[in-house]
Amino acid sequence: MIVAGELAPGSRLPKEEILAGQLGLSRNSLREAVRALTAMRILITRQGDGTYVSSLEPHLLLESLSFAADVSQGQTALQLLQVRRLLEPQATGLAAALLKPQDLHELSNILNRSRTVTTVEEFVAHDIAFHLRIVEAVGNPVLSMLLQVLSTRTQRVRIVRGSRTSNALDNAHQDHEQILDALRSRDALLAASAATVHITAVEQWLAASLTDDTPFQAVED
């Protein structure tokens, strides 16, 4: 009913017995569905008033996915990273023609600051800022939020700590410089390729870690 537009954002759901009849569900099944949709921020329940369709704004709907990404383990974490690999390089390529000179200057500043950090958490904060600044140039807030959700701060800290290689940060810095060089050149294909290489390297490490003796899920934040 929501997908069909019969219940618009902010609409109050019919009474339980009526809605159950309309949908051909038992009342118990309907309650379970309502609980699930409430957890996904599609519905909101107001005590003593009823259940309503939420505003359906992207940031609300992505909050539940953000939590799932934060606690993701093993294959689920890998699958989220694979989705990021499909989306972010395309956004990076588009950004090559859209970034303003001040954006490129700020990206350079972010990379310079990232080289002076002393903790993984600080590096990850700059890593997120770098990629987000690029994606935001595309001008699609939903895409920006989705990519943030697909690779949360918690998950990135796990990956950097879990890589257990002395040159992990150096490799990341080099990847970032290659992305920025392509963006400065306004070369969309090269920018997308550099972003793909960067994310694929992380994906390959994570895939390998799922089969060794110190799996991703054992890495503590």
The 8 nearest C-alpha neighbors of each residue, nearest first, counted from 0:
[[1, 5, 3, 2, 6, 4, 7, 22],
 [0, 2, 6, 4, 3, 5, 7, 52],
 [3, 1, 4, 0, 5, 6, 7, 8],
 [4, 2, 0, 1, 5, 6, 7, 8],
 [5, 3, 1, 6, 2, 7, 0, 8],
 [4, 6, 0, 3, 1, 7, 2, 10],
 [7, 5, 1, 4, 10, 0, 8, 52],
 [6, 8, 10, 4, 9, 5, 1, 52],
 [9, 7, 54, 52, 53, 10, 55, 6],
 [8, 10, 52, 53, 51, 54, 7, 11],
 [11, 9, 52, 51, 7, 8, 6, 12],
 [10, 12, 51, 50, 52, 13, 9, 49],
 [11, 13, 51, 50, 10, 14, 52, 49],
 [14, 12, 18, 17, 15, 11, 16, 50],
 [15, 13, 17, 16, 18, 12, 49, 19],
 [14, 16, 18, 17, 19, 13, 26, 29],
 [15, 17, 19, 18, 14, 20, 26, 13],
 [18, 16, 20, 14, 15, 19, 13, 21],
 [17, 19, 21, 15, 20, 13, 16, 14],
 [20, 18, 24, 16, 22, 17, 21, 23],
 [19, 21, 23, 17, 18, 22, 16, 24],
 [22, 20, 18, 19, 23, 17, 24, 16],
 [23, 21, 19, 20, 24, 18, 29, 17],
 [22, 24, 20, 21, 19, 25, 18, 29],
 [25, 23, 19, 22, 29, 28, 26, 20],
 [24, 26, 28, 27, 19, 29, 23, 20],
 [25, 27, 29, 28, 19, 30, 24, 16],
 [28, 26, 30, 29, 25, 31, 24, 32],
 [29, 27, 31, 25, 30, 26, 24, 32],
 [28, 30, 26, 32, 27, 31, 24, 33],
 [31, 29, 33, 27, 32, 28, 26, 34],
 [30, 32, 34, 28, 29, 33, 35, 27],
 [31, 33, 29, 35, 30, 34, 36, 28],
 [32, 34, 30, 36, 35, 31, 37, 29],
 [35, 33, 37, 31, 32, 36, 30, 38],
 [34, 36, 32, 38, 37, 33, 31, 39],
 [37, 35, 39, 33, 41, 38, 34, 42],
 [36, 38, 42, 40, 34, 39, 35, 43],
 [37, 39, 35, 36, 40, 34, 63, 41],
 [38, 40, 36, 37, 41, 63, 60, 35],
 [41, 39, 37, 42, 38, 60, 59, 36],
 [40, 42, 36, 53, 39, 37, 55, 52],
 [43, 41, 37, 52, 53, 40, 36, 51],
 [44, 42, 51, 37, 50, 53, 52, 45],
 [43, 45, 50, 49, 51, 46, 42, 37],
 [46, 44, 48, 49, 50, 47, 43, 51],
 [45, 47, 48, 44, 49, 50, 43, 51],
 [46, 48, 49, 45, 44, 50, 51, 43],
 [49, 47, 45, 46, 50, 44, 51, 11],
 [50, 48, 45, 44, 47, 51, 46, 11],
 [49, 51, 44, 12, 43, 11, 45, 42],
 [52, 50, 11, 43, 10, 42, 12, 9],
 [51, 53, 42, 9, 8, 10, 41, 43],
 [54, 52, 42, 55, 41, 8, 9, 43],
 [53, 55, 8, 56, 9, 52, 41, 59],
 [56, 54, 53, 41, 57, 8, 60, 59],
 [55, 57, 54, 59, 58, 60, 53, 61],
 [58, 56, 60, 59, 61, 55, 141, 144],
 [57, 59, 61, 60, 56, 62, 144, 141],
 [60, 58, 62, 57, 61, 56, 40, 55],
 [59, 61, 57, 40, 58, 62, 39, 63],
 [60, 62, 64, 58, 59, 63, 57, 65],
 [63, 61, 65, 59, 64, 60, 58, 66],
 [62, 64, 66, 65, 61, 39, 60, 67],
 [63, 65, 67, 61, 66, 62, 68, 148],
 [66, 64, 148, 62, 68, 63, 67, 61],
 [65, 67, 69, 63, 68, 64, 70, 62],
 [66, 68, 64, 65, 70, 69, 71, 63],
 [67, 69, 71, 65, 66, 70, 64, 149],
 [70, 68, 66, 67, 71, 153, 154, 65],
 [69, 71, 67, 68, 66, 72, 154, 153],
 [72, 70, 68, 76, 69, 75, 67, 73],
 [71, 73, 76, 216, 75, 74, 70, 215],
 [74, 72, 75, 76, 216, 209, 215, 77],
 [73, 75, 77, 76, 78, 72, 209, 206],
 [74, 76, 78, 77, 73, 72, 71, 79],
 [77, 75, 71, 72, 79, 74, 78, 73],
 [76, 78, 74, 80, 75, 79, 81, 73],
 [77, 79, 81, 75, 80, 76, 74, 82],
 [80, 78, 82, 76, 81, 77, 149, 75],
 [79, 81, 83, 77, 78, 82, 84, 76],
 [82, 80, 78, 84, 83, 79, 77, 85],
 [83, 81, 85, 79, 84, 80, 78, 86],
 [82, 84, 80, 86, 81, 85, 87, 149],
 [85, 83, 81, 82, 86, 87, 198, 80],
 [84, 86, 82, 83, 87, 81, 88, 89],
 [87, 85, 83, 84, 89, 88, 82, 90],
 [86, 88, 90, 89, 83, 84, 91, 85],
 [89, 87, 191, 91, 194, 90, 195, 86],
 [90, 88, 92, 87, 91, 86, 191, 93],
 [89, 91, 87, 93, 88, 92, 134, 94],
 [92, 90, 88, 94, 89, 93, 191, 87],
 [93, 91, 187, 191, 89, 190, 90, 94],
 [92, 94, 90, 91, 95, 96, 89, 187],
 [93, 95, 97, 91, 96, 92, 137, 136],
 [96, 94, 182, 185, 187, 92, 93, 97],
 [97, 95, 94, 185, 98, 93, 187, 92],
 [96, 98, 94, 95, 136, 99, 137, 93],
 [97, 99, 94, 136, 102, 95, 96, 103],
 [98, 100, 102, 101, 97, 103, 136, 96],
 [101, 99, 103, 102, 104, 98, 105, 183],
 [100, 102, 104, 99, 103, 105, 98, 106],
 [103, 101, 99, 105, 100, 104, 98, 106],
 [102, 104, 106, 100, 101, 105, 107, 99],
 [105, 103, 101, 107, 102, 106, 100, 108],
 [104, 106, 108, 102, 107, 103, 101, 109],
 [107, 105, 103, 109, 108, 104, 129, 102],
 [106, 108, 104, 110, 105, 109, 111, 103],
 [109, 107, 105, 111, 106, 110, 112, 104],
 [110, 108, 106, 112, 107, 111, 113, 105],
 [109, 111, 113, 107, 112, 108, 106, 114],
 [112, 110, 108, 113, 109, 114, 107, 115],
 [111, 113, 109, 114, 110, 115, 108, 116],
 [112, 114, 110, 111, 115, 116, 122, 125],
 [113, 115, 112, 111, 116, 110, 172, 122],
 [116, 114, 113, 112, 117, 111, 122, 110],
 [117, 115, 113, 114, 121, 118, 122, 112],
 [116, 118, 115, 121, 119, 122, 120, 114],
 [119, 117, 121, 120, 116, 122, 123, 115],
 [118, 120, 122, 121, 123, 156, 159, 117],
 [119, 121, 123, 118, 122, 124, 156, 152],
 [122, 120, 124, 118, 119, 123, 116, 125],
 [121, 123, 119, 125, 124, 120, 113, 116],
 [122, 124, 126, 120, 125, 121, 127, 119],
 [125, 123, 121, 127, 122, 126, 120, 128],
 [124, 126, 128, 122, 123, 127, 113, 129],
 [127, 125, 123, 129, 124, 128, 122, 130],
 [126, 128, 124, 125, 130, 129, 131, 123],
 [129, 127, 125, 131, 126, 130, 132, 124],
 [130, 128, 126, 132, 127, 131, 106, 125],
 [129, 131, 133, 127, 132, 128, 134, 126],
 [130, 132, 134, 128, 133, 129, 127, 135],
 [133, 131, 135, 129, 130, 134, 128, 136],
 [134, 132, 130, 131, 135, 136, 94, 91],
 [133, 135, 131, 136, 132, 137, 90, 143],
 [136, 134, 132, 137, 133, 138, 131, 143],
 [135, 137, 138, 134, 133, 94, 98, 97],
 [138, 136, 135, 94, 134, 139, 93, 90],
 [139, 137, 136, 135, 140, 134, 143, 142],
 [138, 140, 142, 141, 137, 143, 135, 136],
 [141, 139, 143, 142, 144, 138, 135, 145],
 [142, 140, 144, 143, 139, 145, 57, 58],
 [141, 143, 145, 139, 140, 144, 146, 134],
 [144, 142, 140, 146, 141, 145, 134, 135],
 [145, 143, 147, 141, 142, 146, 140, 148],
 [144, 146, 142, 148, 147, 143, 141, 149],
 [145, 147, 149, 148, 143, 144, 142, 83],
 [148, 146, 144, 145, 150, 149, 151, 143],
 [147, 149, 65, 145, 146, 150, 151, 144],
 [150, 148, 146, 147, 79, 83, 145, 151],
 [151, 149, 148, 147, 154, 146, 155, 152],
 [150, 152, 154, 153, 148, 147, 149, 155],
 [151, 153, 155, 154, 156, 123, 150, 124],
 [154, 152, 156, 151, 155, 69, 157, 220],
 [153, 155, 157, 151, 156, 152, 69, 150],
 [154, 156, 158, 152, 157, 153, 159, 151],
 [157, 155, 159, 153, 158, 154, 160, 152],
 [158, 156, 154, 160, 155, 159, 161, 220],
 [157, 159, 161, 155, 156, 160, 162, 154],
 [160, 158, 156, 162, 161, 157, 155, 119],
 [161, 159, 157, 158, 162, 156, 163, 119],
 [160, 162, 158, 163, 159, 157, 218, 215],
 [161, 163, 159, 164, 160, 158, 167, 204],
 [164, 162, 161, 160, 165, 167, 159, 166],
 [165, 163, 167, 166, 162, 161, 168, 160],
 [164, 166, 167, 163, 168, 169, 162, 170],
 [165, 167, 169, 164, 168, 170, 171, 163],
 [168, 166, 170, 164, 169, 165, 171, 162],
 [167, 169, 171, 170, 166, 172, 165, 159],
 [170, 168, 166, 172, 171, 167, 173, 165],
 [171, 169, 173, 167, 168, 172, 166, 174],
 [170, 172, 168, 174, 169, 173, 175, 167],
 [173, 171, 169, 175, 170, 174, 168, 176],
 [172, 174, 170, 176, 171, 175, 169, 177],
 [175, 173, 171, 177, 172, 176, 197, 170],
 [174, 176, 178, 172, 177, 173, 171, 179],
 [177, 175, 179, 173, 178, 174, 180, 172],
 [178, 176, 180, 174, 175, 179, 181, 193],
 [177, 179, 175, 181, 193, 176, 190, 180],
 [178, 180, 182, 176, 181, 177, 183, 175],
 [181, 179, 177, 183, 182, 178, 176, 184],
 [182, 180, 190, 184, 178, 179, 183, 186],
 [181, 183, 95, 185, 179, 184, 180, 190],
 [182, 184, 180, 185, 181, 179, 103, 95],
 [183, 185, 181, 186, 182, 180, 95, 179],
 [186, 184, 95, 182, 183, 96, 187, 181],
 [185, 187, 184, 189, 181, 188, 190, 182],
 [188, 186, 92, 190, 95, 189, 185, 191],
 [189, 187, 191, 190, 186, 92, 192, 181],
 [188, 190, 192, 186, 191, 187, 181, 193],
 [191, 189, 181, 187, 193, 92, 192, 178],
 [190, 192, 88, 92, 194, 188, 189, 193],
 [191, 193, 189, 195, 190, 194, 188, 196],
 [194, 192, 190, 196, 178, 195, 191, 189],
 [193, 195, 197, 88, 191, 192, 196, 190],
 [196, 194, 192, 198, 193, 197, 88, 199],
 [195, 197, 199, 193, 194, 198, 200, 192],
 [198, 196, 194, 195, 200, 199, 174, 193],
 [197, 199, 201, 195, 200, 196, 84, 202],
 [200, 198, 202, 196, 201, 197, 195, 203],
 [201, 199, 203, 202, 198, 197, 196, 204],
 [200, 202, 204, 198, 199, 203, 205, 197],
 [201, 203, 199, 205, 200, 204, 206, 198],
 [204, 202, 206, 200, 205, 201, 199, 207],
 [203, 205, 207, 201, 202, 206, 208, 200],
 [204, 206, 208, 202, 207, 203, 201, 209],
 [207, 205, 203, 208, 204, 209, 202, 77],
 [208, 206, 204, 209, 205, 210, 203, 211],
 [209, 207, 205, 214, 211, 210, 206, 215],
 [210, 208, 214, 207, 206, 211, 215, 73],
 [209, 211, 208, 207, 214, 212, 206, 213],
 [212, 210, 208, 213, 209, 214, 207, 215],
 [211, 213, 214, 210, 208, 209, 217, 215],
 [214, 212, 211, 217, 215, 208, 218, 209],
 [215, 213, 209, 208, 216, 217, 212, 211],
 [214, 216, 217, 218, 208, 209, 73, 161],
 [215, 217, 72, 214, 218, 73, 219, 213],
 [216, 218, 215, 214, 219, 213, 161, 72],
 [219, 217, 216, 215, 161, 157, 220, 214],
 [218, 220, 217, 157, 216, 160, 161, 215],
 [219, 157, 156, 218, 153, 160, 154, 120]]
